Amino acid sequence: MVVHAEIRMVHRGGSKINFREPVITHDSRFLLCAAGESVNVYSTSTEEYVHDLQGHTDLVTGVVLNPSNHLQVYSCSADGTVRLWDFTDAILIKVLPQQHSLPKSVLITASCFLHVLNITLLTMIRFRPSLSGTQSTPFTSRKNMEELFFSSFPWQITKAPVSIGEYIAAVKGLQLEVFFFKKQKSYRFSLKSGMKKGAKNAFTCVSCHPKEDCIATGHEDGKIRMWRNFNQKKEYTYSTLHWHHGAVNTLCFTPEGTNLLSGGIESVLVHWHYTQENQKDFLPRLGAAITHIAVSPDGSLFCTSHSDNKITIIQSCVKVSAVIQGLVKGDGVWTNLIIDPRSKALVLNGKPGHLQFYSLHHDKQLYNLDIVQQEYIHEEGLDQFEVVKAAFDARGDWLATVEERRKKGAELEINLKLWAYDELTQSFVLNTTVTAPHEDRITAMFFSPSPETTMLVTTSLDGHFKAWLLADHSDANAEGFWACDFVGGYHLLKPGCCSFSADGSLLSVGFQEVVTVWSPASWELLTTLSQPPGAIRDLCFGRLSCSKYLLGASTKNQLCCWNLLTCSLEWSTPMDVSLLQTDPLSENIAAFCSQSGSSDLFVFKPSEPRPLYSQKALCTGKVQHAVFAPRDQMLESCEERTQWLNRSQLYFLTQHMLLHTPAHVLPSASFLCAMFVRSLLISTKHVLLKMEISHLHKFSDPLLSTLL
C-alpha cells in the first residue's frame, strides 16, 4: 500500500450545535451534542471544545447516554447506522447497521430511531423499571417488534418522540400518538380541529414524566397540556398551563419529575413546579429563542440550545455558568469571509447588526462586535440596518464597515463607519461615522496595503469611487478622523469591483466592461485595459514575483490576465469564475467555477499557464465566499502539488451545505498542463470547509456531508 501526501477537504467547523438536544454526562463534566456528521464533546466548566466523535458519514440525528455504562454514548445518523462510543477517549466501540430501509428525510426528522431500535429495545426495556415497579421484559423477537412499530407508528412527525420505560410518545399536527411496548399497540389522541382557533392547537413538542403516568405537550398557541390517564383511550384527561406568548419549542422534565422546563421565542427558561402547576420561576434574557432543553442525570445542570447556534449551561435554573457559542448563521454573509490580522480570527456577519470573530483553530466564537449599535427588534417585516461590508487594514489597526437600511417607499440609508483597535479593551472602538458616503449601494471596499498612508477606497453604484484618508487632528492629544480625499469616475459607468496592488502603488477599478488603473499618489488615470465582452465582476493583483499581473473575471465566462508592464493581455481562458481569491503569503490564486450544480477549484500562479491544483465537483452548490488563512507554522511539503498549502489554508463557504471529500489521487501534471494550455479549464443559507495537506493511505473514503 502506497503512502502519499495528499490534499483533502475537511469540515473545519461551524456546524449546527443546536440541531438536536444536547446530552450532559452522568458526572456533569461533559456536554455532548450532534454537530453535523460528528458528535462534539465540550467541558461544562470551561466551555472548551475537548474533541469530537468522528465516524458517521451523514448527519447525526440523535445522541443518548448508554444506561448500562456511564462512559459510553450512542449516536444515530442519516447514514443508517447507530454507533456506540467511549466518549472520554473518542473511541468507536461498535457499529449497529440499519435494518429498515427508511427515507433519509425520516431519519433526519425522527431522532427516536435511535431510541426505538437500539436503545429502547436493547437497554431501556431491559434495564429500566416499568411504572409498576417490576422489571420490563424484552420482546422475544426484535424483528417482529420493529415491524410492528414501523407499521403502526406515525413517522412523519413534527418533533422527535420521547420514550419512558413502557411507551413512546410522538406528536404530529393535532394528534398525540402513544405506542405501548407491552401491549404492542398504538393509541392516538386528537385535539378537535373545529375548536376555536384550532390551527393554533397544533402540537410542537412532547415530553414524558420519568415516574408517573403523565405526558406534557407544547402547542403553537403557547399552551402546555399535561395529559393523564391516557392509557384509557376515551377517558384521558389533561390540564393546561399557559405563559408563553409564542409557540412552545421544547419541554423537558427533571430526572425526579418534580419540575417541568419549557422554552420558546421569548428567550426565557420557564421552571414549572409539577405538584403546584400555578407556581413557576423564570430565567430570562438568555439571548435567543430556546430550541431544546436538557438536564443532567443528577439534575444539577440544565442546558438550553438556542436559535443562534448557542448552548447555555445553567446551574439548576439559578444562573448561567457557561456559554458554548457556535458559528452564527444569519440570513446571509454579506461581508464575505475576512481574516482579522491580529487575532487571525474569521470575521463575518453574526447576529443581526453584529460582526462575529470566530476562532478557526478552536471552532468557537471569540466575541461579537456591535456595529449597528441599535436595539434589534424581533418583528417580521421590520426594516432594520444590516452590516453589508467589512474590511481590515494590513496591520489590523482599523476596521471599516458599511451598514444599509432600505425602508419601503424611502431612499436607501447607508452608514460608513471606521473603527480603531483599542489595546486596552482588546477590541475595536468607533472612530468616525460617515452618513450617506455614497448616493447608492456600495459595491466594494478595500484598504490600501501601503505602509506610507492609511487609505480606504469605496466603489458605488452611484458611478463614483471615493478615497478616504485618516487625517491628523489639530489637537495632538486627540485621535485622527477620516475624511474623503478624492472622488473618481469613468464616463458615467458604474464601478462594481476594485483591488489594490500588493504595495499599494496601483488601484484597479472595474467600470462595467472597462478595467481602469489609477495611481493613488496623484489620482491619475494611468491606463485602461482591453478585455473580452462582459462586465468585470472580480479583480485581483498578483503578488510577490507575480506582482506585474492583474487578473479579472467577466460575466461572459472569461478569465483574463493582463501584464501591467506592457498593458496587454497576457492570456485568457473560458471559465465561469464565480470567485477569485488571492493568498496574501504567496503568488497563488484560487479560482472557483460553477457548473451543473457544483463547484470546481483551480489553484494557479498568474505567471504559469498550468494549475498547481485542480479538483472537479469540489462540492455541491456554488461557492459564495472564500479566504486564505495563514498557518501558525509553515509546513515543509516537498511535493509540488501540495506546496501551495504550506503557508496558508483555504476556507470556503458554500451555498447549500458543508462537505468532506475523499482523499484522492490527482490527475497527472502533464494532463493538467495540457488542459490549461488548450484553455480547457471547463466552466463549470453556513460552517466552513478547509483544504489541508495530510499523509493518507491511498484509498477512497465515503462522502461526508452535513446541512448548513
C-alpha positions in Angstrom: 0.0 0.0 0.0 1.5 3.3 -1.1 1.5 6.3 1.2 1.2 9.8 -0.3 0.9 13.3 0.9 -2.5 14.2 -0.4 -4.7 17.3 -0.3 -8.2 16.7 1.1 -11.1 18.9 2.0 -12.3 18.7 5.6 -15.1 20.2 7.6 -13.2 22.6 9.9 -16.1 23.9 11.9 -19.3 25.9 12.1 -21.7 23.0 12.3 -25.1 23.5 13.9 -24.7 22.5 17.5 -28.4 23.3 18.2 -29.8 20.7 15.7 -30.8 18.3 18.5 -31.0 18.5 22.3 -27.5 18.1 23.9 -26.6 15.5 26.5 -24.9 16.1 29.8 -22.9 13.2 31.2 -23.6 11.5 34.5 -20.8 13.3 36.3 -21.8 16.6 34.7 -18.3 17.2 33.4 -19.0 17.0 29.7 -21.7 18.1 27.3 -22.2 16.2 24.0 -24.1 17.5 21.0 -24.8 16.5 17.4 -22.6 18.7 15.1 -23.0 17.8 11.5 -21.7 14.3 10.9 -19.9 14.3 14.3 -20.6 14.4 18.0 -18.8 17.3 19.7 -17.7 16.9 23.3 -17.3 20.1 25.5 -16.3 20.8 29.0 -19.2 22.1 31.1 -16.9 24.0 33.4 -14.6 25.7 30.9 -16.8 25.8 27.8 -13.8 24.4 25.9 -14.1 22.0 23.0 -12.5 18.7 24.1 -12.7 16.5 21.0 -15.3 15.0 18.6 -16.6 11.6 17.8 -16.0 11.0 14.1 -17.2 8.1 12.0 -20.7 8.8 10.7 -20.9 9.6 7.0 -24.1 11.7 7.2 -26.0 14.0 9.5 -26.1 12.8 13.2 -29.7 12.8 14.2 -29.6 11.7 17.8 -27.3 11.3 20.8 -28.1 9.4 24.1 -26.1 8.0 27.0 -25.8 4.3 27.4 -27.8 3.5 30.6 -25.6 0.4 31.3 -22.3 2.3 31.0 -21.9 5.9 32.1 -18.8 6.3 30.0 -20.5 5.4 26.7 -22.8 7.1 24.4 -24.9 6.1 21.4 -25.4 8.2 18.3 -27.6 7.6 15.2 -27.2 9.2 11.8 -28.9 9.6 8.5 -26.2 7.3 7.2 -28.4 4.4 8.6 -26.1 3.3 11.4 -26.1 3.6 15.2 -22.6 3.8 16.8 -21.5 3.1 20.4 -18.6 5.3 21.6 -16.4 5.7 24.6 -16.8 9.5 24.7 -13.9 10.2 27.1 -11.3 8.8 24.7 -13.2 9.3 21.5 -13.1 5.5 20.7 -15.7 3.8 18.5 -16.7 0.6 20.2 -19.2 -0.9 17.6 -21.5 0.0 14.7 -25.1 -1.2 14.6 -26.4 -1.2 11.0 -29.8 -0.1 10.0 -32.2 -3.0 9.3 -35.0 -1.0 7.8 -35.0 0.9 4.6 -36.3 4.3 5.8 -36.1 7.5 3.7 -33.3 9.9 4.7 -35.8 12.6 5.5 -37.5 10.3 8.0 -34.2 9.6 9.7 -33.3 13.2 9.9 -36.7 14.1 11.4 -37.0 11.1 13.7 -34.1 11.0 16.1 -36.1 8.5 18.0 -34.9 5.9 15.5 -32.0 5.6 18.0 -34.3 5.2 21.0 -36.6 2.7 19.4 -34.2 0.3 17.5 -31.1 0.4 19.6 -31.8 1.9 22.9 -35.4 1.2 23.9 -35.3 -2.3 22.7 -31.8 -3.2 23.8 -31.3 -1.2 27.0 -34.3 0.8 28.3 -36.8 -2.1 28.2 -34.2 -4.5 29.7 -32.7 -2.2 32.3 -35.2 0.4 33.3 -38.1 -0.5 35.6 -41.6 -0.1 34.4 -44.1 2.2 36.0 -45.5 -0.6 38.2 -42.0 -1.1 39.6 -41.4 -4.5 38.0 -38.7 -5.3 35.5 -39.8 -4.9 31.9 -39.4 -7.9 29.7 -37.7 -7.7 26.4 -39.5 -8.9 23.3 -38.7 -12.4 22.1 -38.3 -11.3 18.5 -36.7 -7.9 17.9 -37.6 -8.2 14.2 -41.2 -8.7 14.9 -41.2 -5.7 17.3 -39.6 -3.5 14.7 -42.0 -4.5 12.0 -45.0 -3.8 14.3 -43.6 -0.5 15.4 -42.8 0.8 11.9 -46.2 -0.4 10.6 -48.2 1.4 13.3 -46.2 4.5 14.3 -46.6 7.9 12.6 -43.1 8.7 11.4 -44.0 12.0 9.7 -43.7 13.9 13.0 -43.0 17.5 13.9 -40.9 16.7 16.9 -38.8 13.7 18.0 -40.7 11.1 20.1 -39.8 10.8 23.7 -39.7 7.5 25.4 -40.0 6.2 29.0 -39.8 2.6 30.0 -43.2 1.4 28.9 -44.2 3.6 26.0 -43.0 6.1 23.4 -44.9 9.3 22.5 -44.9 11.4 19.4 -46.8 14.4 18.1 -48.0 15.4 14.7 -50.3 18.2 13.7 -53.3 17.9 16.1 -52.6 14.4 17.2 -50.7 12.7 20.0 -49.6 9.2 19.4 -48.6 6.8 22.2 -47.2 3.3 21.5 -47.3 0.8 24.4 -44.5 -1.7 24.2 -46.1 -4.3 26.5 -49.5 -4.1 24.6 -47.7 -3.8 21.3 -50.4 -1.3 20.4 -50.6 2.3 19.4 -53.2 4.8 20.7 -54.0 8.2 19.1 -55.4 11.2 21.0 -56.6 14.1 19.0 -57.5 17.8 19.6 -60.5 18.8 17.6 -59.7 20.9 14.5 -63.1 22.5 14.8 -62.2 24.2 18.1 -61.8 27.9 18.2 -58.6 28.9 16.5 -58.0 25.2 16.1 -54.9 25.7 14.0 -53.1 27.1 17.0 -53.6 23.9 18.9 -51.1 22.1 16.8 -48.5 20.1 18.8 -44.9 21.4 18.7 -43.1 19.2 21.3 -43.6 16.4 23.8 -42.0 15.1 27.0 -42.8 12.1 29.2 -42.8 12.2 33.0 -40.0 9.9 34.2 -42.0 8.3 37.0 -45.7 9.0 36.7 -48.4 8.4 34.1 -48.2 11.9 32.5 -47.2 13.3 29.2 -46.6 17.1 28.7 -47.1 18.6 25.2 -46.4 22.0 23.9 -48.5 23.9 21.3 -48.4 26.7 18.8 -50.6 28.9 20.9 -48.1 28.9 23.8 -50.0 26.5 25.9 -48.7 23.4 27.7 -51.1 20.4 28.2 -50.5 17.8 30.9 -52.1 14.5 29.8 -53.0 11.9 32.3 -54.9 8.6 32.2 -54.1 8.4 28.6 -53.9 4.6 28.5 -57.7 4.6 28.5 -58.3 5.8 25.0 -61.7 7.5 25.7 -61.1 8.6 29.3 -57.9 10.7 29.1 -57.7 14.0 31.0 -55.5 17.0 30.7 -54.8 20.3 32.4 -53.5 23.4 30.7 -50.6 25.7 31.6 -50.0 29.0 29.8 -47.3 31.6 30.0 -45.6 31.6 26.5 -47.0 34.1 24.0 -45.4 32.2 21.1 -45.1 28.6 20.3 -43.6 26.3 22.9 -40.5 25.0 21.3 -39.3 22.5 23.8 -40.3 20.7 27.1 -38.2 18.6 29.5 -38.9 17.0 32.9 -36.2 17.0 35.5 -34.9 13.5 36.4 -37.1 13.2 39.5 -40.1 14.6 37.8 -40.6 17.4 40.3 -40.3 20.1 37.7 -41.1 20.8 34.1 -38.9 23.1 32.0 -40.2 24.9 28.9 -38.7 27.4 26.4 -39.7 29.3 23.3 -39.1 32.5 21.3 -39.1 34.7 24.4 -35.5 33.6 25.3 -36.8 32.7 28.8 -36.4 29.4 30.6 -39.7 28.7 32.5 -39.5 26.5 35.5 -42.9 24.9 36.3 -43.5 23.1 39.7 -45.1 19.7 38.9 -47.2 19.4 42.0 -48.1 23.1 42.1 -48.7 23.9 38.5 -49.6 27.6 39.1 -46.1 28.2 40.6 -43.3 28.9 38.2 -39.9 30.5 38.1 -38.1 32.3 35.3 -34.5 32.6 34.0 -34.8 35.5 31.4 -32.6 37.2 28.9 -30.9 34.1 27.5 -30.1 35.9 24.3 -32.1 34.0 21.6 -35.1 31.7 21.2 -34.8 28.4 23.1 -34.9 25.4 20.8 -34.0 22.5 23.1 -33.7 21.8 26.8 -31.6 19.1 28.5 -31.0 18.2 32.2 -28.1 16.3 33.7 -28.9 12.8 35.1 -28.4 14.2 38.7 -30.4 17.3 38.0 -27.6 19.7 38.9 -27.2 21.2 35.5 -29.6 22.4 32.9 -28.7 23.4 29.3 -30.6 25.2 26.7 -30.0 25.2 22.9 -30.7 28.5 21.1 -31.6 29.6 17.6 -28.3 31.5 17.3 -26.4 28.2 17.4 -25.6 28.6 21.1 -25.8 26.3 24.1 -26.2 27.8 27.6 -25.2 25.8 30.7 -27.2 26.7 33.8 -26.7 25.7 37.4 -30.1 24.3 38.5 -32.1 27.1 36.8 -30.4 29.7 39.0 -27.6 31.3 36.9 -25.8 30.8 33.7 -22.4 29.2 34.3 -21.1 28.7 30.7 -22.0 29.5 27.1 -20.8 27.5 24.1 -21.3 29.7 21.1 -21.1 28.1 17.6 -20.8 29.8 14.3 -23.8 32.1 14.0 -25.6 31.6 10.7 -27.8 34.6 10.0 -29.8 35.5 6.9 -26.6 35.9 4.8 -22.9 36.5 4.7 -22.8 39.9 3.1 -19.4 40.9 4.4 -17.6 37.9 2.7 -15.1 36.0 4.8 -12.3 38.1 6.1 -9.4 37.4 8.5 -8.5 39.7 11.4 -4.8 40.3 11.0 -4.3 40.5 14.8 -6.3 37.5 16.2 -6.3 35.5 12.9 -10.0 35.0 13.6 -12.5 34.6 10.8 -14.8 37.6 10.7 -18.2 37.6 9.1 -21.9 38.6 9.8 -23.2 37.2 13.1 -26.4 38.0 14.9 -28.3 41.0 13.3 -26.2 44.2 13.3 -23.0 42.5 14.6 -19.8 41.0 13.3 -18.6 37.8 14.9 -14.9 37.0 15.4 -14.6 33.2 15.1 -11.6 31.1 16.0 -10.9 28.6 13.2 -8.4 26.8 15.4 -10.7 26.2 18.4 -14.0 26.2 16.4 -15.6 28.8 18.8 -16.7 32.4 18.8 -14.3 34.8 20.4 -16.6 37.8 20.6 -19.3 39.8 18.9 -18.8 43.4 17.8 -22.0 45.6 17.7 -21.7 47.6 14.5 -25.2 49.0 14.2 -25.5 49.9 17.9 -29.2 49.8 17.9 -31.6 47.5 19.6 -32.7 44.7 17.3 -36.5 44.2 17.3 -37.6 40.7 16.5 -40.5 41.6 14.3 -41.1 40.1 10.9 -41.2 42.7 8.0 -39.5 45.4 10.1 -36.7 47.2 8.1 -33.5 47.4 10.2 -29.9 48.2 9.5 -27.7 45.3 8.3 -23.9 45.1 8.1 -23.1 44.5 4.4 -19.4 45.2 4.0 -16.3 44.9 6.3 -12.6 45.3 5.7 -9.4 45.4 7.8 -6.2 47.3 7.1 -3.0 45.3 6.7 -2.0 45.6 10.4 -5.4 45.2 11.9 -5.4 48.7 13.4 -8.5 49.8 11.5 -11.8 48.2 10.6 -14.2 49.7 8.1 -17.9 48.7 8.0 -20.9 49.6 5.9 -24.5 49.2 7.1 -27.6 49.6 5.0 -31.3 50.0 5.5 -34.0 50.5 2.9 -37.4 51.4 4.1 -40.5 50.8 2.0 -41.1 53.8 -0.2 -38.0 55.6 1.1 -34.4 56.0 -0.1 -31.6 53.7 0.9 -29.8 54.7 4.1 -26.1 54.0 4.2 -23.5 54.5 7.0 -19.8 54.1 6.6 -18.0 53.5 10.0 -14.3 53.4 10.8 -13.2 51.6 13.9 -9.9 51.9 15.7 -8.4 49.0 17.6 -8.0 49.7 21.3 -5.2 47.9 23.1 -6.7 48.4 26.5 -10.1 46.7 25.7 -8.6 44.4 23.0 -11.4 45.3 20.7 -12.5 47.9 18.2 -13.8 51.4 19.1 -15.9 53.6 16.8 -13.8 56.5 15.5 -15.7 58.0 12.6 -19.3 57.7 11.2 -20.0 58.9 7.7 -23.7 59.2 6.9 -24.6 58.8 3.2 -21.0 58.2 2.0 -22.4 57.5 -1.5 -25.7 58.1 -3.2 -26.3 54.5 -3.9 -25.2 51.0 -2.7 -21.5 50.4 -2.0 -20.2 47.6 -4.2 -16.7 47.1 -2.9 -14.3 48.4 -0.2 -10.6 47.9 0.4 -7.8 49.4 2.5 -4.6 50.3 0.8 -1.7 48.0 1.9 0.8 50.8 1.6 2.6 51.5 4.9 3.0 55.2 3.9 -0.6 56.1 4.2 -3.8 54.9 5.8 -6.4 54.9 2.9 -9.7 53.3 2.3 -11.4 53.1 -1.2 -15.1 52.5 -1.7 -16.9 52.0 -5.0 -20.6 52.6 -5.5 -23.5 52.2 -8.0 -23.7 56.0 -8.0 -20.9 55.9 -10.6 -18.1 57.0 -8.3 -15.3 55.6 -6.3 -14.0 57.5 -3.3 -10.7 57.6 -1.4 -11.0 58.2 2.4 -7.9 59.3 4.3 -7.1 59.3 8.0 -6.2 63.0 8.7 -4.2 64.2 11.7 -6.2 66.2 14.2 -5.1 69.7 15.2 -5.1 68.6 18.8 -2.1 66.4 19.4 -3.9 64.5 22.2 -7.0 63.8 20.1 -7.4 60.9 17.6 -7.3 61.4 13.9 -10.5 61.4 11.9 -11.5 60.1 8.4 -12.4 62.3 5.5 -13.0 62.0 1.8 -9.8 62.9 -0.2 -10.8 62.1 -3.8 -13.8 61.2 -5.9 -13.3 59.4 -9.2 -15.3 58.1 -12.1 -15.1 56.9 -15.7 -17.6 58.0 -18.4 -20.6 57.7 -16.0 -20.2 54.0 -15.8 -20.9 52.1 -12.6 -17.9 50.6 -10.7 -18.5 47.1 -9.5 -15.2 46.0 -8.1 -11.7 47.2 -7.2 -8.3 46.0 -6.0 -5.0 47.4 -4.7 -1.6 46.1 -5.9 0.4 44.4 -3.2 2.5 47.6 -2.5 -0.5 49.9 -2.8 1.1 51.8 -5.7 -1.8 50.9 -8.1 -5.5 50.8 -7.8 -7.6 48.9 -10.3 -11.4 49.7 -10.6 -13.7 47.8 -12.9 -16.3 50.1 -14.5 -18.7 47.6 -16.0 -16.8 46.3 -19.1 -13.8 48.6 -18.6 -10.8 47.9 -16.4 -9.1 51.2 -15.2 -5.7 51.5 -13.4 -5.1 54.5 -11.2 -2.2 56.0 -9.2 -3.3 56.6 -5.6 -0.4 59.0 -5.2 -1.7 61.5 -7.8 -5.1 60.0 -8.7 -4.0 60.0 -12.4 -5.7 57.5 -14.7 -2.8 55.5 -15.9 -4.4 53.2 -18.4 -7.5 51.2 -19.4 -7.1 47.6 -20.3 -8.7 45.6 -23.1 -10.8 42.7 -22.3 -13.4 40.3 -23.9 -17.1 41.3 -23.7 -18.8 41.2 -20.4 -18.8 43.2 -17.2 -15.9 42.7 -14.9 -17.2 41.1 -11.6 -13.9 40.4 -9.9 -10.3 41.8 -9.9 -7.1 40.9 -8.1 -3.4 41.7 -8.5 -0.7 39.1 -8.5 1.7 39.1 -5.5 5.5 38.7 -5.0 7.1 37.5 -8.2 3.7 37.8 -10.0 3.1 41.5 -9.0 3.1 42.7 -12.6 -0.1 40.8 -13.4 -3.7 41.8 -12.9 -6.5 39.2 -13.2 -10.1 39.8 -13.9 -13.2 37.6 -14.3 -16.1 38.7 -16.5 -19.8 37.9 -16.7 -19.2 36.4 -20.1 -17.3 33.5 -18.6 -13.8 34.7 -19.3 -10.7 34.8 -17.0 -8.2 37.3 -18.2 -4.6 38.0 -17.1 -3.0 41.4 -18.1 0.7 42.3 -18.0 0.9 45.7 -16.4 4.4 46.4 -17.8 3.2 46.0 -21.3 -0.5 46.9 -20.7 -1.5 44.0 -22.8 -3.4 40.8 -22.4 -1.0 38.0 -21.3 -3.5 35.2 -21.5 -7.2 34.4 -21.2 -9.3 31.2 -20.9 -13.0 30.5 -21.0 -14.0 29.9 -17.3 -17.2 30.7 -15.4 -15.3 32.1 -12.4 -17.7 32.8 -9.6 -14.9 33.8 -7.2 -11.2 34.8 -7.2 -9.2 34.7 -4.0 -5.5 35.6 -3.6 -3.2 34.1 -1.0 -1.5 37.0 0.9 1.5 34.9 1.6 2.3 33.5 -1.8 1.8 34.0 -5.5 -1.1 31.6 -5.6 -4.7 32.4 -6.6 -7.7 30.2 -6.2 -10.5 30.3 -8.8 -13.9 28.7 -8.1 -16.0 27.8 -11.1 -19.7 26.9 -11.2 -21.1 24.2 -13.4 -24.1 21.8 -13.3 -25.0 22.5 -9.7 -21.5 22.0 -8.3 -18.2 24.0 -8.0 -14.7 23.3 -9.3 -11.5 24.6 -7.8 -8.3 25.6 -9.7 -5.2 27.0 -7.9 -2.6 28.6 -10.1 0.1 31.3 -10.4 -0.6 34.1 -12.9 2.8 33.7 -14.5 2.4 30.0 -15.3 -0.1 28.5 -17.8 -0.9 25.5 -15.7 -2.8 24.9 -12.4 -1.0 23.8 -9.3 -4.1 22.0 -8.1 -7.4 21.1 -9.7 -10.5 19.4 -8.4 -13.7 19.0 -10.3 -17.0 18.9 -8.4 -15.4 20.0 -5.2 -18.7 20.5 -3.5 -22.4 20.7 -4.2 -23.8 24.2 -4.9 -22.0 27.4 -5.6 -19.0 28.6 -3.5 -20.1 32.0 -2.4 -17.2 33.1 -0.1 -13.6 32.0 0.4 -10.5 33.2 2.2 -6.9 32.1 2.7 -6.0 32.0 6.4 -2.3 31.9 7.4 -1.0 28.9 9.2 0.5 29.2 12.7 3.6 27.3 11.5 4.7 26.9 7.9 4.7 23.3 6.6 7.6 21.8 4.8 6.0 19.9 2.0 8.3 18.9 -0.8 5.7 17.8 -3.3 4.8 20.4 -5.9 1.1 19.6 -5.8 0.9 20.4 -2.0 3.3 23.3 -1.7 0.5 25.9 -2.3 -0.9 25.0 1.2 2.4 25.3 3.0 1.8 28.8 4.3 -2.0 29.1 4.2 -5.2 27.1 4.3 -8.1 27.7 2.1 -11.5 28.1 3.7 -14.7 28.4 1.8 -18.5 28.6 2.4 -21.0 27.0 0.0 -24.5 27.9 -1.0 -26.2 24.8 0.3 -24.0 22.6 2.6 -20.6 21.8 4.0 -18.8 18.7 2.8 -15.9 16.5 3.4 -14.5 14.9 0.2 -12.5 11.7 0.0 -8.7 11.7 -0.3 -7.9 11.1 -3.9 -5.2 10.9 -6.5 -4.8 14.0 -8.6 -4.5 13.9 -12.3 -1.0 13.9 -13.7 0.8 17.3 -14.1 1.0 16.7 -17.9 -2.7 16.3 -18.1 -3.4 19.4 -16.1 -0.8 21.4 -18.1 -2.3 20.3 -21.5 -5.8 21.1 -20.2 -4.8 24.6 -19.2 -2.8 25.4 -22.3 -5.6 24.3 -24.5 -8.0 26.5 -22.5 -10.0 23.6 -21.3 -10.5 24.9 -17.8 -14.1 23.9 -18.1 -16.7 26.3 -16.9 -18.4 24.8 -14.7 -28.5 29.8 3.7 -23.4 28.5 6.9 -19.9 26.5 8.8 -16.7 26.1 6.8 -14.5 23.9 4.5 -10.8 23.8 4.7 -8.2 22.5 2.2 -5.3 20.8 4.0 -2.4 18.5 3.5 -2.3 15.1 5.2 -0.4 11.9 4.8 -3.0 9.3 3.9 -3.1 5.8 2.7 -4.3 5.6 -0.9 -8.0 4.7 -0.5 -11.4 6.0 -1.1 -13.4 7.4 1.8 -17.2 7.8 1.6 -18.5 11.3 1.1 -19.3 13.2 4.3 -22.0 15.9 4.3 -24.0 17.9 6.7 -26.7 20.5 6.3 -25.6 24.1 6.6 
